[in-house]
Amino acid sequence: MVTHEVTNQVPRRVGVDEFSTNTALVEGVRHYDAGWADGELTRVGTHVGTEEFQRDAELANTCEPRLVAFDRVGNRIDEVEYHPSYHRILAQAVRSGAHTSAWAEPRPGANVARAATFMLFAQIEPGHACPISMTHAAVPALAANPELAQRWNPRLLSRDYDPNLRPGKTSALFGMAMTEKQGGSDVRANTTRAVDAGDGSWLLTGHKWFCSAPMSDAFLVLAQTDAGLGCFLVPRVLDDGTRNPFLIQRLKDKLGNRSNASAEIEFDRTVGFLVGEEGRGVRTIIEMVNRTRLDCIFGTAAGMRQSVAEALWHVRHRRAFGALLVDQPAMTAVVADLALESEAAIAVSLRLARAHDDDASDTDRAFRRLATAVTKYWVCKRGPGHAYEALECLGGNGYTEAFPLARRYREQPVMAVWEGSGNVIALDVLRAITREPDTLDAFDAEVATARGIDPVFDAHLESTRSLARSVAGGDLAAAQARRLVGALALTLQASLMLRTAPDAVSRAFVAARLGEHRSTLYGELDPGTDVAPILARA
């Protein structure tokens, strides 16, 4: 008797061009003026779909980074050691411009092409996207100090990758260290001190509870001065080749994001350089925060795409009860609903990316101020539930670490936590609406362009407008902030879907998220939904 014959198992999803097979991404790139990047995106999509790249993604998450605090003779070196797979992934992402290509070669659609590149890499291995994102986001923050920008920007824009901490490097990656144990998101409670050294530098002393990507070449750091919080550039290696005091106390043992190190660090008269005005550190670093918030959206959308791709691959190959899973109505509804969520996340990601290009109008700039926060709240919060439902499509296999969706399920929550968790983002939306009313006007003008296409959307638009007026001027504004942000986010997604997706797909999304039969769980679609075009598109 044959006791171990393998049948009805799904082949590994490799050798797939992850760009060309993602119809929503291809169409969005072209719609938002980045069709010129099709060739390079196809190259990236083919590369990340290879078995070799996916194996590196697995290794980077199972052979985790470790702290090497001292060399063998006792010198303090504070280095993080990674598996070679992580360096191969990071090198490819940098070589492809996933970090700073939009700054290096600004043109219409530059941020769209960069967003698509970032999402393709993050779809397969999300941990490396942290230093990639922060390096991208450091560029506008450094503009507050033209001398520092002139010195560091060529290294930030470089497509070379050198993982070694050494003087004379021609490239650089950036990290960030803002939060402290007593304050968290309340960075004004920071106690790290910066003292003017009198030679153009400052000396920092303090403890940071979270430092992202501690292997980076430099960091943007918040520290207190006599005038209040300042923002400082802290290099790991000084001009004379010596190591700047940067004491890594421990690496965080995180739920997910295992390939990427996060650390507690201490500064002990650590050299830093002021970026922007003394006492205006939050204002200086906020542009970096806004850009990394945007990348959290891209990262979540990338994870949703991975979840949909893996779930659909499974149900199109696996048989149960006499038929392929994809042909069984209950499963068909689930995967179609997951695909709708993924496409809506891609649509809003690329629209926001286009609004961040250099040629953005004043209206687009006001729109992105509100829409980025709104979308960061909503899409990133939708990520974990989406990953779980996709995982369940694989049954028991999905719950094992041998398949990528278990890792994805642990990964998605970090996007909602980083750069402002739910309440922080919701309150930021309230501030924008009350202090910068032009942001709400621009947002409303954007979403209203879909008015008249679908009556369900029109009704939701009017109710959201009413809610915005009542919340913005009410005594219970903070308590209602989440409700408002959710309504705004769905309005924007539905508007974009109605304007850019095929009619059958867009109306299915509106019915599923705004209609009479909407539900909080996936797979409970409106009875009249035609799922065939949704699945064909995904």
Secondary structure by P-SEA (a helix, b strand, c coil): cccccccccccccccccccccaaaaaaaaaaaccccaaaaaaaaaaaaacaaaaaaaaaaaabbbbbbcccccccccbbbbbcaaaaaaaaaaaaaccccccccccccaaaaaaaaaaaaaaacccccaaaaaaaaaacccccccaaaaaaccccccccccccccccccccbbbbbbcccccccccccccccccccccccbbbbbccccccccccccccbbbbbccccbbbbbbbccccccccccccccccccccccccbbbbbbccccbbbbbccccccccccaaaaaaaaaaaaaaaaaaaaaaaaaaaaaaaaccccccccccccaaaaaaaaaaaaaaaaaaaaaaaaaaaacccccaaaaaaaaaaaaaaaaccccccaaaaaaaaaaacccccccccaaaaaaacaaaaaaccccaaaaaaaaaaaaaacaaaaaaaaaaaaccccccaaaaaaaaaaaaaaaaaaaccccccaaaaaaaaaaaaaaaaaaaccccaaaaaaaaaaccccccccccccccccccaaaaaaac
